[in-house]
Amino acid sequence: MPVILITREEVEAWLTAPWSEARQMQRSAADDALVIVEKPATQIKFSQGTAKGQLPLL
């Protein structure tokens, strides 16, 4: 099952937590969690003002 990590804290936990904790992060994403974009990946730009604790969204 895929893992979708949204915050920096989730990334840190996924990379460092014991498996008994990290595996709890494997869950279905909310229906509106992913968005299909039409721009090719080479045209996607990251926001310079990303809020603390969040990863840039594509």
All heavy atoms as TSV, in Angstrom:
chain	resi	resn	atom	element	x	y	z
A	1	MET	N	N	0.848	-1.166	0.000
A	1	MET	CA	C	0.000	0.000	0.000
A	1	MET	C	C	0.899	1.237	0.000
A	1	MET	O	O	1.882	1.288	0.733
A	1	MET	CB	C	-0.902	-0.001	1.235
A	1	MET	CG	C	-1.759	1.247	1.318
A	1	MET	SD	S	-2.931	1.280	2.688
A	1	MET	CE	C	-4.094	0.076	2.127
A	2	PRO	N	N	0.556	2.220	-0.788
A	2	PRO	CA	C	1.378	3.435	-0.820
A	2	PRO	C	C	1.204	4.260	0.447
A	2	PRO	O	O	0.242	4.104	1.178
A	2	PRO	CB	C	0.849	4.189	-2.043
A	2	PRO	CG	C	-0.540	3.706	-2.196
A	2	PRO	CD	C	-0.548	2.280	-1.727
A	3	VAL	N	N	2.141	5.126	0.644
A	3	VAL	CA	C	2.081	6.051	1.766
A	3	VAL	C	C	2.142	7.454	1.187
A	3	VAL	O	O	2.975	7.735	0.327
A	3	VAL	CB	C	3.260	5.776	2.716
A	3	VAL	CG1	C	3.959	6.999	3.156
A	3	VAL	CG2	C	2.818	5.013	3.915
A	4	ILE	N	N	1.249	8.317	1.602
A	4	ILE	CA	C	1.266	9.714	1.172
A	4	ILE	C	C	1.588	10.532	2.412
A	4	ILE	O	O	0.813	10.582	3.357
A	4	ILE	CB	C	-0.077	10.138	0.550
A	4	ILE	CG1	C	-0.321	9.301	-0.701
A	4	ILE	CG2	C	-0.078	11.628	0.245
A	4	ILE	CD1	C	-1.652	9.518	-1.348
A	5	LEU	N	N	2.758	11.138	2.393
A	5	LEU	CA	C	3.240	11.913	3.532
A	5	LEU	C	C	3.032	13.388	3.225
A	5	LEU	O	O	3.494	13.894	2.211
A	5	LEU	CB	C	4.716	11.605	3.778
A	5	LEU	CG	C	5.022	10.117	3.933
A	5	LEU	CD1	C	6.513	9.871	3.938
A	5	LEU	CD2	C	4.360	9.545	5.165
A	6	ILE	N	N	2.331	14.079	4.107
A	6	ILE	CA	C	1.939	15.461	3.837
A	6	ILE	C	C	2.805	16.471	4.587
A	6	ILE	O	O	3.168	17.502	4.057
A	6	ILE	CB	C	0.450	15.661	4.174
A	6	ILE	CG1	C	-0.389	14.740	3.283
A	6	ILE	CG2	C	0.034	17.113	4.008
A	6	ILE	CD1	C	-1.844	14.702	3.619
A	7	THR	N	N	3.148	16.163	5.809
A	7	THR	CA	C	3.930	17.119	6.608
A	7	THR	C	C	5.360	16.620	6.797
A	7	THR	O	O	5.647	15.437	6.630
A	7	THR	CB	C	3.303	17.326	8.002
A	7	THR	OG1	O	3.398	16.095	8.725
A	7	THR	CG2	C	1.858	17.778	7.911
A	8	ARG	N	N	6.234	17.514	7.164
A	8	ARG	CA	C	7.624	17.134	7.453
A	8	ARG	C	C	7.674	16.153	8.630
A	8	ARG	O	O	8.512	15.265	8.665
A	8	ARG	CB	C	8.465	18.367	7.757
A	8	ARG	CG	C	8.670	19.236	6.531
A	8	ARG	CD	C	9.678	20.345	6.811
A	8	ARG	NE	N	9.687	21.305	5.738
A	8	ARG	CZ	C	10.346	21.167	4.597
A	8	ARG	NH1	N	11.048	20.092	4.386
A	8	ARG	NH2	N	10.299	22.095	3.662
A	9	GLU	N	N	6.777	16.319	9.579
A	9	GLU	CA	C	6.741	15.415	10.721
A	9	GLU	C	C	6.412	13.997	10.278
A	9	GLU	O	O	6.977	13.023	10.783
A	9	GLU	CB	C	5.724	15.898	11.755
A	9	GLU	CG	C	6.142	17.159	12.493
A	9	GLU	CD	C	5.922	18.437	11.688
A	9	GLU	OE1	O	5.188	18.415	10.670
A	9	GLU	OE2	O	6.512	19.459	12.068
A	10	GLU	N	N	5.499	13.858	9.312
A	10	GLU	CA	C	5.169	12.533	8.785
A	10	GLU	C	C	6.368	11.918	8.062
A	10	GLU	O	O	6.635	10.724	8.201
A	10	GLU	CB	C	3.965	12.603	7.845
A	10	GLU	CG	C	2.659	12.831	8.552
A	10	GLU	CD	C	1.487	12.944	7.595
A	10	GLU	OE1	O	1.678	13.302	6.422
A	10	GLU	OE2	O	0.368	12.664	8.042
A	11	VAL	N	N	7.076	12.719	7.297
A	11	VAL	CA	C	8.270	12.223	6.601
A	11	VAL	C	C	9.291	11.741	7.626
A	11	VAL	O	O	9.843	10.650	7.502
A	11	VAL	CB	C	8.883	13.309	5.688
A	11	VAL	CG1	C	10.225	12.865	5.138
A	11	VAL	CG2	C	7.922	13.668	4.564
A	12	GLU	N	N	9.532	12.542	8.649
A	12	GLU	CA	C	10.496	12.180	9.687
A	12	GLU	C	C	10.075	10.888	10.394
A	12	GLU	O	O	10.892	9.995	10.613
A	12	GLU	CB	C	10.639	13.321	10.702
A	12	GLU	CG	C	11.668	13.090	11.763
A	12	GLU	CD	C	13.094	13.088	11.221
A	12	GLU	OE1	O	13.355	13.653	10.150
A	12	GLU	OE2	O	13.953	12.487	11.895
A	13	ALA	N	N	8.803	10.780	10.728
A	13	ALA	CA	C	8.312	9.570	11.395
A	13	ALA	C	C	8.456	8.353	10.481
A	13	ALA	O	O	8.879	7.283	10.920
A	13	ALA	CB	C	6.851	9.753	11.805
A	14	TRP	N	N	8.144	8.507	9.209
A	14	TRP	CA	C	8.245	7.391	8.259
A	14	TRP	C	C	9.679	6.887	8.155
A	14	TRP	O	O	9.936	5.704	8.065
A	14	TRP	CB	C	7.720	7.813	6.893
A	14	TRP	CG	C	7.777	6.736	5.859
A	14	TRP	CD1	C	8.619	6.671	4.806
A	14	TRP	CD2	C	6.951	5.571	5.790
A	14	TRP	NE1	N	8.375	5.532	4.083
A	14	TRP	CE2	C	7.355	4.828	4.659
A	14	TRP	CE3	C	5.913	5.078	6.579
A	14	TRP	CZ2	C	6.762	3.632	4.301
A	14	TRP	CZ3	C	5.317	3.880	6.214
A	14	TRP	CH2	C	5.746	3.170	5.087
A	15	LEU	N	N	10.621	7.815	8.186
A	15	LEU	CA	C	12.025	7.451	8.015
A	15	LEU	C	C	12.699	6.970	9.295
A	15	LEU	O	O	13.684	6.235	9.227
A	15	LEU	CB	C	12.803	8.654	7.456
A	15	LEU	CG	C	12.404	9.097	6.044
A	15	LEU	CD1	C	13.146	10.367	5.676
A	15	LEU	CD2	C	12.665	7.998	5.042
A	16	THR	N	N	12.179	7.367	10.457
A	16	THR	CA	C	12.901	7.074	11.691
A	16	THR	C	C	12.139	6.251	12.728
A	16	THR	O	O	12.763	5.673	13.612
A	16	THR	CB	C	13.353	8.386	12.367
A	16	THR	OG1	O	12.199	9.153	12.705
A	16	THR	CG2	C	14.280	9.183	11.460
A	17	ALA	N	N	10.834	6.215	12.644
A	17	ALA	CA	C	10.042	5.520	13.672
A	17	ALA	C	C	10.181	4.009	13.542
A	17	ALA	O	O	10.447	3.491	12.455
A	17	ALA	CB	C	8.577	5.915	13.543
A	18	PRO	N	N	9.989	3.300	14.627
A	18	PRO	CA	C	9.957	1.835	14.540
A	18	PRO	C	C	8.816	1.411	13.610
A	18	PRO	O	O	7.803	2.103	13.507
A	18	PRO	CB	C	9.666	1.395	15.979
A	18	PRO	CG	C	9.937	2.572	16.842
A	18	PRO	CD	C	9.779	3.781	15.982
A	19	TRP	N	N	8.999	0.279	12.946
A	19	TRP	CA	C	7.999	-0.176	11.980
A	19	TRP	C	C	6.618	-0.300	12.606
A	19	TRP	O	O	5.604	-0.007	11.976
A	19	TRP	CB	C	8.427	-1.492	11.345
A	19	TRP	CG	C	7.402	-2.042	10.416
A	19	TRP	CD1	C	6.773	-3.234	10.505
A	19	TRP	CD2	C	6.874	-1.414	9.238
A	19	TRP	NE1	N	5.890	-3.390	9.474
A	19	TRP	CE2	C	5.924	-2.277	8.678
A	19	TRP	CE3	C	7.097	-0.188	8.623
A	19	TRP	CZ2	C	5.208	-1.975	7.531
A	19	TRP	CZ3	C	6.386	0.122	7.467
A	19	TRP	CH2	C	5.454	-0.761	6.934
A	20	SER	N	N	6.529	-0.686	13.857
A	20	SER	CA	C	5.227	-0.823	14.516
A	20	SER	C	C	4.457	0.496	14.525
A	20	SER	O	O	3.232	0.499	14.467
A	20	SER	CB	C	5.403	-1.339	15.946
A	20	SER	OG	O	6.205	-0.454	16.698
A	21	GLU	N	N	5.174	1.627	14.544
A	21	GLU	CA	C	4.530	2.944	14.467
A	21	GLU	C	C	4.365	3.402	13.020
A	21	GLU	O	O	3.309	3.896	12.633
A	21	GLU	CB	C	5.351	3.982	15.220
A	21	GLU	CG	C	5.384	3.796	16.707
A	21	GLU	CD	C	6.284	4.819	17.375
A	21	GLU	OE1	O	6.369	5.963	16.883
A	21	GLU	OE2	O	6.908	4.467	18.388
A	22	ALA	N	N	5.408	3.268	12.223
A	22	ALA	CA	C	5.390	3.774	10.848
A	22	ALA	C	C	4.325	3.087	10.008
A	22	ALA	O	O	3.683	3.723	9.170
A	22	ALA	CB	C	6.762	3.607	10.208
A	23	ARG	N	N	4.092	1.806	10.216
A	23	ARG	CA	C	3.117	1.105	9.376
A	23	ARG	C	C	1.703	1.641	9.540
A	23	ARG	O	O	0.861	1.463	8.674
A	23	ARG	CB	C	3.174	-0.386	9.608
A	23	ARG	CG	C	2.625	-0.829	10.926
A	23	ARG	CD	C	2.600	-2.329	11.006
A	23	ARG	NE	N	2.423	-2.723	12.391
A	23	ARG	CZ	C	2.850	-3.838	12.890
A	23	ARG	NH1	N	3.505	-4.696	12.132
A	23	ARG	NH2	N	2.642	-4.127	14.140
A	24	GLN	N	N	1.441	2.316	10.647
A	24	GLN	CA	C	0.121	2.924	10.849
A	24	GLN	C	C	-0.131	4.057	9.848
A	24	GLN	O	O	-1.261	4.472	9.651
A	24	GLN	CB	C	-0.012	3.458	12.282
A	24	GLN	CG	C	0.168	2.404	13.352
A	24	GLN	CD	C	-0.845	1.277	13.243
A	24	GLN	OE1	O	-2.016	1.501	13.003
A	24	GLN	NE2	N	-0.367	0.050	13.408
A	25	MET	N	N	0.931	4.543	9.223
A	25	MET	CA	C	0.795	5.626	8.245
A	25	MET	C	C	0.315	5.109	6.896
A	25	MET	O	O	-0.077	5.889	6.043
A	25	MET	CB	C	2.131	6.359	8.106
A	25	MET	CG	C	2.593	6.963	9.420
A	25	MET	SD	S	4.217	7.691	9.300
A	25	MET	CE	C	3.742	9.266	8.599
A	26	GLN	N	N	0.349	3.811	6.703
A	26	GLN	CA	C	-0.162	3.219	5.469
A	26	GLN	C	C	-1.673	3.159	5.586
A	26	GLN	O	O	-2.225	2.333	6.288
A	26	GLN	CB	C	0.408	1.825	5.241
A	26	GLN	CG	C	1.856	1.828	4.887
A	26	GLN	CD	C	2.351	0.419	4.614
A	26	GLN	OE1	O	2.111	-0.491	5.383
A	26	GLN	NE2	N	3.045	0.258	3.512
A	27	ARG	N	N	-2.326	4.066	4.895
A	27	ARG	CA	C	-3.784	4.153	4.955
A	27	ARG	C	C	-4.283	4.719	3.647
A	27	ARG	O	O	-3.529	5.310	2.876
A	27	ARG	CB	C	-4.204	5.037	6.127
A	27	ARG	CG	C	-3.669	6.463	6.011
A	27	ARG	CD	C	-3.824	7.235	7.309
A	27	ARG	NE	N	-3.353	8.585	7.195
A	27	ARG	CZ	C	-2.100	8.979	7.352
A	27	ARG	NH1	N	-1.163	8.092	7.625
A	27	ARG	NH2	N	-1.759	10.243	7.240
A	28	SER	N	N	-5.524	4.564	3.408
A	28	SER	CA	C	-6.114	5.122	2.193
A	28	SER	C	C	-6.120	6.637	2.299
A	28	SER	O	O	-6.363	7.197	3.369
A	28	SER	CB	C	-7.544	4.619	2.020
A	28	SER	OG	O	-7.542	3.224	1.887
A	29	ALA	N	N	-5.872	7.281	1.192
A	29	ALA	CA	C	-5.912	8.743	1.157
A	29	ALA	C	C	-7.362	9.202	1.053
A	29	ALA	O	O	-8.222	8.489	0.529
A	29	ALA	CB	C	-5.115	9.268	-0.031
A	30	ALA	N	N	-7.622	10.393	1.543
A	30	ALA	CA	C	-8.952	10.985	1.390
A	30	ALA	C	C	-9.259	11.160	-0.091
A	30	ALA	O	O	-8.345	11.316	-0.916
A	30	ALA	CB	C	-8.997	12.334	2.108
A	31	ASP	N	N	-10.522	11.133	-0.439
A	31	ASP	CA	C	-10.919	11.234	-1.846
A	31	ASP	C	C	-10.378	12.487	-2.528
A	31	ASP	O	O	-10.083	12.476	-3.709
A	31	ASP	CB	C	-12.440	11.197	-1.978
A	31	ASP	CG	C	-13.000	9.820	-1.683
A	31	ASP	OD1	O	-12.248	8.826	-1.768
A	31	ASP	OD2	O	-14.201	9.732	-1.376
A	32	ASP	N	N	-10.248	13.576	-1.789
A	32	ASP	CA	C	-9.788	14.835	-2.390
A	32	ASP	C	C	-8.305	15.104	-2.134
A	32	ASP	O	O	-7.819	16.202	-2.344
A	32	ASP	CB	C	-10.630	15.997	-1.878
A	32	ASP	CG	C	-10.515	16.190	-0.372
A	32	ASP	OD1	O	-9.984	15.295	0.322
A	32	ASP	OD2	O	-10.974	17.244	0.112
A	33	ALA	N	N	-7.549	14.094	-1.692
A	33	ALA	CA	C	-6.143	14.292	-1.341
A	33	ALA	C	C	-5.240	14.469	-2.561
A	33	ALA	O	O	-4.220	15.122	-2.481
A	33	ALA	CB	C	-5.634	13.131	-0.496
A	34	LEU	N	N	-5.600	13.880	-3.671
A	34	LEU	CA	C	-4.766	13.958	-4.873
A	34	LEU	C	C	-5.499	14.723	-5.958
A	34	LEU	O	O	-6.712	14.615	-6.106
A	34	LEU	CB	C	-4.429	12.554	-5.377
A	34	LEU	CG	C	-3.696	11.664	-4.379
A	34	LEU	CD1	C	-3.510	10.275	-4.974
A	34	LEU	CD2	C	-2.362	12.264	-4.010
A	35	VAL	N	N	-4.739	15.485	-6.703
A	35	VAL	CA	C	-5.308	16.291	-7.779
A	35	VAL	C	C	-4.548	15.983	-9.054
A	35	VAL	O	O	-3.313	15.939	-9.051
A	35	VAL	CB	C	-5.198	17.799	-7.453
A	35	VAL	CG1	C	-5.732	18.644	-8.599
A	35	VAL	CG2	C	-5.906	18.123	-6.160
A	36	ILE	N	N	-5.258	15.770	-10.141
A	36	ILE	CA	C	-4.618	15.551	-11.435
A	36	ILE	C	C	-4.345	16.911	-12.058
A	36	ILE	O	O	-5.230	17.754	-12.154
A	36	ILE	CB	C	-5.518	14.715	-12.361
A	36	ILE	CG1	C	-5.746	13.338	-11.744
A	36	ILE	CG2	C	-4.908	14.615	-13.756
A	36	ILE	CD1	C	-6.766	12.492	-12.463
A	37	VAL	N	N	-3.100	17.121	-12.446
A	37	VAL	CA	C	-2.732	18.366	-13.114
A	37	VAL	C	C	-2.379	18.055	-14.557
A	37	VAL	O	O	-1.928	16.967	-14.883
A	37	VAL	CB	C	-1.550	19.071	-12.417
A	37	VAL	CG1	C	-1.931	19.535	-11.028
A	37	VAL	CG2	C	-0.347	18.171	-12.344
A	38	GLU	N	N	-2.583	19.024	-15.420
A	38	GLU	CA	C	-2.326	18.806	-16.837
A	38	GLU	C	C	-0.944	19.264	-17.270
A	38	GLU	O	O	-0.488	18.904	-18.337
A	38	GLU	CB	C	-3.405	19.514	-17.652
A	38	GLU	CG	C	-4.778	18.895	-17.421
A	38	GLU	CD	C	-5.853	19.516	-18.280
A	38	GLU	OE1	O	-5.537	20.017	-19.377
A	38	GLU	OE2	O	-7.007	19.501	-17.853
A	39	LYS	N	N	-0.267	20.066	-16.456
A	39	LYS	CA	C	1.061	20.545	-16.831
A	39	LYS	C	C	2.063	19.409	-16.744
A	39	LYS	O	O	2.020	18.612	-15.818
A	39	LYS	CB	C	1.514	21.663	-15.904
A	39	LYS	CG	C	0.761	22.946	-16.067
A	39	LYS	CD	C	1.364	23.983	-15.149
A	39	LYS	CE	C	0.676	25.317	-15.332
A	39	LYS	NZ	N	1.308	26.349	-14.508
A	40	PRO	N	N	3.003	19.344	-17.667
A	40	PRO	CA	C	4.087	18.369	-17.534
A	40	PRO	C	C	4.902	18.680	-16.285
A	40	PRO	O	O	4.979	19.822	-15.846
A	40	PRO	CB	C	4.939	18.589	-18.787
A	40	PRO	CG	C	4.127	19.428	-19.700
A	40	PRO	CD	C	3.084	20.118	-18.886
A	41	ALA	N	N	5.508	17.670	-15.701
A	41	ALA	CA	C	6.270	17.840	-14.464
A	41	ALA	C	C	7.359	18.897	-14.584
A	41	ALA	O	O	7.719	19.526	-13.606
A	41	ALA	CB	C	6.873	16.510	-14.050
A	42	THR	N	N	7.881	19.123	-15.780
A	42	THR	CA	C	8.944	20.119	-15.956
A	42	THR	C	C	8.423	21.544	-15.789
A	42	THR	O	O	9.198	22.469	-15.631
A	42	THR	CB	C	9.586	19.989	-17.351
A	42	THR	OG1	O	8.573	20.120	-18.345
A	42	THR	CG2	C	10.304	18.663	-17.485
A	43	GLN	N	N	7.097	21.732	-15.815
A	43	GLN	CA	C	6.529	23.068	-15.685
A	43	GLN	C	C	5.944	23.324	-14.289
A	43	GLN	O	O	5.465	24.408	-14.031
A	43	GLN	CB	C	5.439	23.279	-16.729
A	43	GLN	CG	C	5.970	23.305	-18.135
A	43	GLN	CD	C	4.875	23.551	-19.157
A	43	GLN	OE1	O	3.708	23.677	-18.811
A	43	GLN	NE2	N	5.239	23.619	-20.406
A	44	ILE	N	N	5.995	22.365	-13.412
A	44	ILE	CA	C	5.460	22.546	-12.074
A	44	ILE	C	C	6.500	23.266	-11.226
A	44	ILE	O	O	7.657	22.878	-11.188
A	44	ILE	CB	C	5.089	21.186	-11.436
A	44	ILE	CG1	C	3.969	20.542	-12.256
A	44	ILE	CG2	C	4.684	21.362	-9.984
A	44	ILE	CD1	C	3.640	19.137	-11.833
A	45	LYS	N	N	6.074	24.310	-10.535
A	45	LYS	CA	C	6.986	25.099	-9.717
A	45	LYS	C	C	6.573	24.985	-8.260
A	45	LYS	O	O	5.408	24.943	-7.932
A	45	LYS	CB	C	6.965	26.553	-10.157
A	45	LYS	CG	C	7.490	26.711	-11.564
A	45	LYS	CD	C	7.581	28.135	-11.979
A	45	LYS	CE	C	8.183	28.142	-13.372
A	45	LYS	NZ	N	7.886	29.262	-14.143
A	46	PHE	N	N	7.565	24.960	-7.385
A	46	PHE	CA	C	7.314	24.900	-5.955
A	46	PHE	C	C	7.124	26.303	-5.418
A	46	PHE	O	O	7.813	27.235	-5.816
A	46	PHE	CB	C	8.490	24.235	-5.229
A	46	PHE	CG	C	8.618	22.776	-5.557
A	46	PHE	CD1	C	9.528	22.346	-6.508
A	46	PHE	CD2	C	7.829	21.845	-4.921
A	46	PHE	CE1	C	9.654	21.006	-6.809
A	46	PHE	CE2	C	7.937	20.503	-5.221
A	46	PHE	CZ	C	8.851	20.084	-6.162
A	47	SER	N	N	6.199	26.443	-4.498
A	47	SER	CA	C	5.938	27.721	-3.852
A	47	SER	C	C	7.106	28.082	-2.943
A	47	SER	O	O	7.610	27.246	-2.206
A	47	SER	CB	C	4.650	27.624	-3.045
A	47	SER	OG	O	4.508	28.764	-2.241
A	48	GLN	N	N	7.506	29.326	-2.961
A	48	GLN	CA	C	8.575	29.785	-2.065
A	48	GLN	C	C	8.036	30.007	-0.657
A	48	GLN	O	O	8.788	30.030	0.294
A	48	GLN	CB	C	9.178	31.094	-2.595
A	48	GLN	CG	C	9.856	30.948	-3.929
A	48	GLN	CD	C	11.054	30.018	-3.859
A	48	GLN	OE1	O	11.758	29.968	-2.869
A	48	GLN	NE2	N	11.274	29.264	-4.912
A	49	GLY	N	N	6.726	30.155	-0.509
A	49	GLY	CA	C	6.129	30.454	0.793
A	49	GLY	C	C	5.457	29.259	1.431
A	49	GLY	O	O	4.444	29.398	2.069
A	50	THR	N	N	6.008	28.069	1.271
A	50	THR	CA	C	5.430	26.887	1.864
A	50	THR	C	C	5.400	27.030	3.389
A	50	THR	O	O	6.385	27.412	3.998
A	50	THR	CB	C	6.233	25.628	1.473
A	50	THR	OG1	O	6.267	25.550	0.056
A	50	THR	CG2	C	5.596	24.371	2.030
A	51	ALA	N	N	4.259	26.730	3.968
A	51	ALA	CA	C	4.109	26.854	5.422
A	51	ALA	C	C	5.047	25.898	6.150
A	51	ALA	O	O	5.339	24.810	5.653
A	51	ALA	CB	C	2.663	26.558	5.821
A	52	LYS	N	N	5.497	26.289	7.318
A	52	LYS	CA	C	6.410	25.467	8.104
A	52	LYS	C	C	5.731	24.138	8.411
A	52	LYS	O	O	4.572	24.084	8.792
A	52	LYS	CB	C	6.774	26.178	9.397
A	52	LYS	CG	C	7.768	25.409	10.214
A	52	LYS	CD	C	8.141	26.158	11.474
A	52	LYS	CE	C	9.153	25.337	12.245
A	52	LYS	NZ	N	9.489	25.948	13.515
A	53	GLY	N	N	6.482	23.067	8.217
A	53	GLY	CA	C	5.955	21.743	8.512
A	53	GLY	C	C	5.226	21.097	7.363
A	53	GLY	O	O	4.753	19.988	7.483
A	54	GLN	N	N	5.107	21.774	6.229
A	54	GLN	CA	C	4.434	21.200	5.075
A	54	GLN	C	C	5.384	21.072	3.906
A	54	GLN	O	O	6.270	21.883	3.736
A	54	GLN	CB	C	3.239	22.061	4.657
A	54	GLN	CG	C	2.119	22.054	5.654
A	54	GLN	CD	C	0.924	22.819	5.120
A	54	GLN	OE1	O	1.039	23.621	4.216
A	54	GLN	NE2	N	-0.215	22.556	5.705
A	55	LEU	N	N	5.154	20.035	3.109
A	55	LEU	CA	C	5.943	19.855	1.905
A	55	LEU	C	C	5.264	20.580	0.761
A	55	LEU	O	O	4.047	20.742	0.756
A	55	LEU	CB	C	6.036	18.351	1.575
A	55	LEU	CG	C	6.748	17.501	2.616
A	55	LEU	CD1	C	6.674	16.047	2.230
A	55	LEU	CD2	C	8.191	17.922	2.762
A	56	PRO	N	N	6.003	21.032	-0.242
A	56	PRO	CA	C	5.383	21.660	-1.397
A	56	PRO	C	C	4.478	20.665	-2.120
A	56	PRO	O	O	4.778	19.487	-2.201
A	56	PRO	CB	C	6.558	22.059	-2.295
A	56	PRO	CG	C	7.787	21.704	-1.554
A	56	PRO	CD	C	7.430	20.952	-0.343
A	57	LEU	N	N	3.355	21.147	-2.610
A	57	LEU	CA	C	2.429	20.298	-3.350
A	57	LEU	C	C	2.650	20.474	-4.834
A	57	LEU	O	O	2.959	21.550	-5.303
A	57	LEU	CB	C	0.978	20.661	-3.006
A	57	LEU	CG	C	0.618	20.504	-1.525
A	57	LEU	CD1	C	-0.804	20.963	-1.297
A	57	LEU	CD2	C	0.791	19.083	-1.074
A	58	LEU	N	N	2.503	19.414	-5.575
A	58	LEU	CA	C	2.643	19.478	-7.023
A	58	LEU	C	C	1.324	19.808	-7.650
A	58	LEU	O	O	0.303	19.486	-7.205
A	58	LEU	CB	C	3.151	18.143	-7.566
A	58	LEU	CG	C	4.527	17.722	-7.036
A	58	LEU	CD1	C	4.901	16.370	-7.593
A	58	LEU	CD2	C	5.583	18.736	-7.391
